[in-house]
Amino acid sequence: MPDVDLDRLRRWPDVEAPNLFAVDASDRLILDEASDAVMSAGPGTVVVINDHYGALAIGAAANLGATGVRVFQDALVSEAALSANARGVTAELKSLPLGRELLSGATVVLLQMPRSLAELGEIAGEIARWADPGVVVFAGGRIKHLSLTMNGVLTKHFGRLDVSLARQKSRVLIAREPLPAARDFPVREFNDELGLWVCAHGAVFAGAKLDLGTRLLISVLDGALADAATAIDLGSGTGILAAALARARPGISVIATDQSAAAVASSRATMHANDLADRVSVVRDDGLKSQPDASADLIMLNPPFHVGATVHTGLADRMFRDAARVLRPGGELWTVYNSHLAYRPTLESVIGSTREVVRNNKFTVTSSRRRVTAIAAQNNANRSDSRVER
């Protein structure tokens, strides 16, 4: 089989746009730096971590001959993209969670460097804990996203660190000689302001802290749809919103959903830490894909405004459309966002009537009422528990 042209890989089902790419120079540099190690690795000993859309895994398997490649991707949409890109190209890939099954016996690890030091620390710790003592880690990224502090994180877990020459504004850090280290994740902290334990794995935004946008949304959440019986924390992160709502409203049923494996693990840990696991269901999902139409009274959302390292509102727009489908007519979407993004016209168009609840010098919280469309009205009329829009 001829080499796979990595430029033909797609981001789908993630957001696609002319300025968003499925492969970059750092993918190619990692593969080039690791080529000899990958080609000489035994079956099932090559592991790929944080592959964005499959360039590393497909490049290692289809172009460098690695067999039984194990892969971990935090984002569910990245898993789907890898699966789509690998179809008809290679069957030598297996997706696994970060941990022993992924890394046991690994001699070569290809890693796209995460932006978060905490995420890098958790990944490096897991590699050092479970991989073969002779493992070599090829960790690459765009130079503008790398820092000397990352070197320090890696040298906490590895005895030797080498740095490649730069190429096309990318560089690879090569780590060897894993060191024993204590397991540091998930982090667990008690938030006095909320009276809740918060648990966080490394890849979760803000760690175990309460970020300012979420704090503002929680401060006004008492005003959200008083008779809501079902609620969804969309993009749950550590699950703070879901836990706060469940604690405040003992009769409500809550779903916390996120596409990030780290977020889902963090949310589950947060619910267990606060004795809420029987009242809050935690789901790994691409947006709200697994949720039925018109099934939720209340959705809470703190949408991202980056796609990877690129400022792009496509992901937020997709989440708004998901919310419009899953909200019952008359249900409410409560959204917090950086005020400069001016999402209100989009929310008006996609969801329905939208009002500003509160604004400070950085964030805005809005409440959007799901309009009754012709289809939604018919569906609502067929429900025995339909309620009149207030």
C-alpha positions in Angstrom: 0.0 0.0 0.0 1.4 3.4 -0.9 2.0 6.0 1.8 -1.1 7.9 3.0 -1.1 11.6 2.0 -1.8 13.2 5.3 -2.9 16.4 3.6 -6.1 14.5 2.6 -7.2 14.0 6.2 -10.3 15.8 7.4 -11.4 17.3 10.7 -15.0 16.0 10.2 -17.1 15.7 12.3 -15.4 18.6 14.1 -15.8 22.1 12.8 -14.3 22.6 9.3 -13.3 25.9 7.8 -10.7 27.3 5.4 -8.4 28.4 8.3 -8.7 25.1 10.3 -6.5 22.1 9.3 -6.5 18.4 10.2 -2.7 18.1 10.0 0.1 20.6 10.7 3.9 20.8 10.6 4.3 19.5 14.1 2.6 16.2 13.2 5.0 15.7 10.4 8.1 16.6 12.5 7.0 14.2 15.3 6.7 11.4 12.7 10.0 12.2 11.1 11.9 12.4 14.4 10.3 9.2 15.6 10.5 7.3 12.3 13.4 5.0 13.2 12.0 4.2 16.6 8.6 3.5 15.3 9.8 1.3 12.4 11.9 -0.8 14.8 9.2 -1.0 17.6 7.7 -4.4 18.3 4.0 -5.2 17.7 1.6 -3.3 20.0 4.4 -1.1 21.6 3.6 2.2 19.8 1.2 4.5 21.6 -0.2 7.8 20.3 -1.6 10.5 22.6 -3.5 13.7 21.9 -3.6 13.0 18.1 -5.8 15.8 16.8 -7.5 14.1 13.8 -5.4 11.0 13.2 -2.2 12.2 11.5 0.1 10.7 14.0 -1.7 7.3 14.4 -2.3 6.9 10.7 1.2 8.1 9.8 2.7 5.6 12.3 0.6 2.7 11.2 0.2 3.2 7.4 3.4 5.0 6.6 5.9 3.7 9.2 4.6 0.2 9.5 3.6 0.2 13.2 1.2 -2.6 14.2 -1.3 -2.7 17.0 -1.1 1.1 17.6 -2.9 2.1 20.8 -4.4 5.6 20.8 -5.7 8.0 23.4 -7.6 11.2 22.4 -9.3 13.3 25.1 -11.9 14.7 22.7 -14.6 12.4 21.5 -14.8 14.3 18.2 -11.1 13.6 17.6 -11.8 9.9 18.1 -14.5 10.1 15.5 -12.3 12.0 13.0 -9.5 9.4 13.5 -12.0 6.6 12.8 -13.3 8.3 9.7 -9.8 9.1 8.4 -8.5 5.6 9.0 -11.4 3.8 7.3 -10.0 1.9 4.3 -6.5 3.0 5.2 -5.4 1.0 8.3 -7.0 -1.3 10.9 -4.0 -1.2 13.2 -5.5 1.3 15.6 -7.3 0.8 19.0 -8.7 3.7 21.1 -8.2 3.3 24.9 -8.5 5.6 27.9 -5.4 7.1 29.4 -3.9 4.6 31.9 -2.4 1.2 32.2 -4.2 -0.6 29.3 -3.1 2.2 26.9 0.5 2.4 28.1 1.6 -1.0 29.5 4.7 -2.2 27.6 4.9 0.9 25.4 8.4 1.6 24.0 7.5 4.6 21.7 5.0 7.3 22.5 4.0 10.0 20.0 2.5 13.0 21.7 0.9 16.2 20.5 1.8 18.6 23.3 -1.2 19.9 25.2 -1.5 23.6 26.0 -2.1 22.9 29.7 0.8 22.2 32.1 -1.6 20.2 34.3 -2.6 18.0 31.3 1.0 17.5 30.3 1.8 16.6 33.9 -0.9 14.0 34.1 0.0 12.4 30.7 3.7 12.4 31.5 3.0 10.8 34.9 0.9 8.0 33.3 3.6 7.3 30.7 6.3 7.1 33.4 4.1 4.9 35.6 3.0 2.3 33.0 5.3 2.3 30.0 8.4 0.1 29.4 11.5 1.4 31.2 13.1 2.0 27.8 10.2 4.1 26.5 11.1 7.1 24.3 8.5 9.9 24.1 8.4 12.2 21.1 6.4 15.2 22.2 5.9 17.9 19.6 4.1 21.1 19.0 4.1 24.6 17.4 6.9 26.7 18.9 4.5 29.5 19.8 2.6 27.1 22.1 5.7 25.6 23.8 7.4 27.0 26.9 10.4 26.2 29.0 8.0 25.4 31.8 6.9 22.4 29.8 10.5 21.1 29.9 10.3 21.2 33.7 7.1 19.2 33.7 8.7 16.5 31.5 12.0 16.4 33.6 9.9 15.8 36.7 8.9 12.4 35.1 11.9 11.6 32.9 15.6 11.6 33.5 16.7 12.7 30.1 15.2 15.4 27.8 16.5 16.3 24.3 15.2 18.9 22.0 15.0 18.7 18.2 16.0 21.3 15.8 13.1 23.6 14.8 11.4 23.1 11.5 8.4 25.1 10.1 7.9 26.8 13.4 7.6 23.4 15.2 9.8 21.5 17.6 9.9 18.1 19.3 10.9 17.3 22.9 12.3 13.8 23.3 12.0 12.3 26.8 13.7 9.1 28.1 14.4 7.3 31.3 11.0 7.4 33.2 11.2 8.3 36.9 8.9 7.0 39.6 6.3 9.6 40.6 3.2 9.9 42.9 -0.2 10.0 41.2 -1.3 13.6 41.3 -4.7 13.4 39.6 -7.5 14.0 39.9 -6.9 17.1 42.0 -9.6 17.5 44.7 -10.3 20.8 46.4 -13.2 22.1 48.7 -14.8 25.3 47.4 -15.9 27.2 50.5 -18.0 29.6 48.4 -20.2 26.8 47.0 -19.8 24.3 49.8 -18.8 21.7 47.2 -15.8 19.4 46.6 -14.4 19.9 43.1 -12.4 17.2 41.3 -10.3 17.9 38.2 -8.1 15.9 35.9 -5.3 17.7 34.1 -7.1 18.6 30.8 -10.0 20.3 32.4 -10.3 24.1 32.0 -9.5 26.0 35.3 -8.6 22.8 37.2 -10.5 22.5 40.5 -11.0 26.3 40.7 -14.2 28.1 40.1 -13.7 30.2 36.9 -15.1 33.7 36.8 -17.7 33.0 34.1 -19.1 30.0 35.9 -19.2 31.9 39.1 -21.3 34.6 37.5 -23.7 32.1 36.1 -24.1 30.2 39.4 -24.8 33.6 41.1 -28.0 34.0 39.1 -29.1 30.4 38.6 -31.8 30.7 41.2 -33.7 32.7 38.5 -33.7 29.9 36.0 -37.0 28.1 35.1 -38.4 27.4 38.6 -40.4 24.4 37.6 -37.7 22.7 35.6 -37.7 18.9 36.2 -34.8 18.1 33.9 -31.6 20.0 33.3 -28.4 19.5 31.3 -24.9 21.0 32.0 -23.6 21.1 28.5 -19.8 21.1 28.4 -19.7 20.2 32.1 -15.9 20.3 32.7 -15.5 19.5 36.4 -19.3 19.4 36.9 -19.5 22.4 39.1 -22.7 23.8 37.5 -24.4 20.4 37.6 -23.4 19.8 41.2 -24.5 23.3 42.3 -27.9 23.0 40.6 -28.5 19.5 42.0 -27.6 20.6 45.5 -29.9 23.7 45.2 -32.8 21.8 43.8 -33.2 18.3 45.3 -36.1 17.4 43.0 -34.4 18.1 39.7 -32.8 15.4 37.4 -29.5 16.6 36.0 -27.3 15.4 33.2 -23.6 16.5 32.9 -22.2 16.0 29.4 -18.9 16.8 27.8 -16.9 15.4 24.9 -13.7 15.4 26.9 -12.7 12.2 28.6 -10.9 14.2 31.3 -14.0 16.3 31.9 -16.3 13.3 32.1 -13.9 11.6 34.6 -13.7 14.9 36.6 -17.5 15.4 36.6 -18.0 11.8 37.9 -15.4 12.3 40.6 -17.1 15.6 41.6 -20.5 13.9 41.9 -19.1 11.1 44.0 -17.3 13.5 46.3 -20.5 15.4 47.0 -22.8 12.3 47.3 -24.6 13.4 44.1 -23.8 10.4 41.9 -27.4 9.0 42.2 -28.9 12.3 41.0 -26.5 13.5 38.3 -25.9 11.4 35.3 -22.5 12.0 33.6 -22.3 11.3 29.8 -19.5 11.6 27.3 -21.1 13.0 24.2 -20.4 15.1 21.1 -22.5 18.0 22.1 -26.0 16.7 22.8 -26.0 14.0 20.1 -27.3 11.3 22.3 -30.1 13.3 23.9 -33.6 13.0 22.5 -35.4 16.0 20.9 -37.5 18.2 23.3 -36.3 16.3 26.4 -34.9 19.0 28.7 -36.4 21.9 30.5 -33.2 23.8 31.3 -29.7 23.8 29.7 -26.7 25.6 31.2 -23.8 26.5 28.9 -20.4 28.2 29.1 -19.3 27.8 25.5 -15.8 27.8 24.2 -14.7 30.4 21.7 -11.6 28.6 20.5 -11.4 25.6 18.2 -8.0 24.3 19.3 -5.7 27.3 19.2 -7.8 29.2 16.7 -10.4 31.8 17.7 -13.6 30.5 16.1 -17.3 30.5 17.1 -18.2 27.4 15.1 -18.3 25.1 18.2 -20.5 27.5 20.2 -22.9 27.8 17.2 -23.1 24.0 17.1 -23.9 23.8 20.8 -26.6 26.5 20.4 -28.2 24.4 17.7 -28.0 21.3 19.9 -29.7 23.1 22.7 -32.5 24.3 20.4 -33.2 20.7 19.4 -33.1 19.2 22.9 -34.9 22.0 24.8 -38.7 21.5 25.2 -40.7 24.4 23.8 -40.7 27.0 26.6 -37.5 25.5 28.0 -34.6 27.8 28.8 -30.9 28.0 27.8 -28.8 29.9 30.3 -25.5 30.9 28.7 -22.4 32.8 30.1 -19.9 34.2 27.6 -17.2 36.8 27.2 -19.2 40.0 26.5 -17.2 41.0 23.5 -18.5 37.9 21.6 -22.0 39.3 21.4 -23.8 36.0 21.0 -27.2 37.5 21.8 -28.3 37.9 18.1 -27.3 34.3 17.4 -29.2 33.0 20.4 -32.2 35.0 19.4 -32.1 33.4 16.0 -31.4 29.8 17.0 -33.2 29.5 20.3 -35.7 32.3 20.7 -36.4 35.3 22.8 -33.2 36.2 24.7 -32.7 38.5 27.7 -29.6 39.7 29.5 -29.7 38.5 33.1 -26.5 40.0 34.3 -23.3 41.6 33.0 -20.0 42.5 34.6 -16.8 44.0 33.1 -16.0 40.7 31.4 -18.9 38.3 31.1 -22.6 38.3 30.2 -25.2 35.8 31.3 -28.3 35.5 29.0 -31.5 33.5 29.3 -33.0 32.2 26.0 -36.6 30.8 25.8 -37.1 28.0 23.3 -39.6 29.1 20.8 -42.5 26.9 19.7 -42.0 26.0 16.1 -44.6 24.2 14.1 -42.9 20.8 14.6 -42.1 21.5 18.2 -45.7 22.5 18.8 -47.0 19.3 17.3 -44.5 17.2 19.4 -45.5 19.1 22.5 -49.2 18.5 21.8 -48.6 14.8 21.7 -47.0 14.7 25.1 -49.2 14.0 28.0 -47.1 16.2 30.2 -47.0 19.2 27.9 -47.1 22.5 29.6 -48.1 26.0 28.4 -45.3 28.4 27.6 -45.1 31.1 30.2 
